[in-house]
Amino acid sequence: MSRRSKKASQNSSVMEILLDPLFGLIGALIVVFIMQMISTINLVNKDLYSIVEETSQKNRRLSDIQNKYNALQNLLEALHDELDRKNEKLNEYEYLLTKNDRKIVEQQALLDELRSTEVTDSQQSELVENLKKEIAHLTTKVDELQNQLDQKIHVSKLQIKTMKLPNAIKDNEYHLMLASTGGLPPYIWSFNGVLPDGMSFDSKNGLLYGTSKKIGTASFNINLRDAAGKSDTRKFTLITERSGGFKGKRTWKEKLPLWLIITIASIVLFVIINIIRVIRLQMQGYEIQTIITKKES
């Protein structure tokens, strides 16, 4: 009976030795199947990420267009307000000019009346001289008022209206037109400093455009000059960031794709399982060898 149990035990050990490789093969096939499923899922996720990224870019462009439209709308309202104020000033100066013109007409009428009146030559000459002086004085005042009117209408303080630049996104198109107010056209824009790699500046229209190639920060000065020689300078800082707003350095986990990390982990797990299985087989072989040795002895 003891021999039968020993023989059954040996047969069971042999069956375990034969079945373990089969189980290992099945485990490997399962790992390969899981890896392929993970790869397929990653491809789908990559496509979904591309669609989401494209939608995000379109939304950002739409937001930029909306911001530009709002800025233009605000500028138009400011121009309307400025025009209303200038029209009020113009009406005031026109009233003063009309009032002075009436005085000139009255003085001229008085002069004509005096000329038609019988007076001595000396009195007439004195009156004429006084009237000429009064007319010259009034004419000077009219010219001064006219000059002040021209200055109020055409010349106001030149100023760069844009206060801050929106951040640029690496490898994405950037387009921003700087806003200004006041001064006499035409305007000339210029900058002093270094723009980010891939960016350009249009000095005719005050347009900052291009595609930034590197993540970082660039500071430079923008200058605006008008036809009257007035100028305004403002310092700007342009930040180029990674898509999604992340500005720091990526770790190795962020640099490697998810599917590659899962694949490496699966391979490592498979190797560890096979190593444990080999150790187990060696221990079972040692036990069988021990049993056979005892039996022979």
Sequence and secondary structure as in RCSB ss.txt:
>XXXX:A:sequence
MSRRSKKASQNSSVMEILLDPLFGLIGALIVVFIMQMISTINLVNKDLYSIVEETSQKNRRLSDIQNKYNALQNL
LEALHDELDRKNEKLNEYEYLLTKNDRKIVEQQALLDELRSTEVTDSQQSELVENLKKEIAHLTTKVDELQNQLD
QKIHVSKLQIKTMKLPNAIKDNEYHLMLASTGGLPPYIWSFNGVLPDGMSFDSKNGLLYGTSKKIGTASFNINLR
DAAGKSDTRKFTLITERSGGFKGKRTWKEKLPLWLIITIASIVLFVIINIIRVIRLQMQGYEIQTIITKKES
>XXXX:A:secstr
 HHHHHHHHHHHHHHHHHHHHHHHHHHHHHHHHHHHHHHHHHHHHHHHHHHHHHHHHHHHHHHHHHHHHHHHHHH
HHHHHHHHHHHHHHHHHHHHHHHHHHHHHHHHHHHHHHHHHS   HHHHHHHHHHHHHHHHHHHHHHHHHHHHHH
HHHH    EE       EETTSEEEEE  EESS SS EEEEEE   TTEEEETTTTEEEEE  S EEEEEEEEEE
 TTS EEEEEEEEEEE TTS  S   HHHHS HHHHHHHHHHHHHHHHHHHHHHHHHHHHHHHHHHHHHHH 
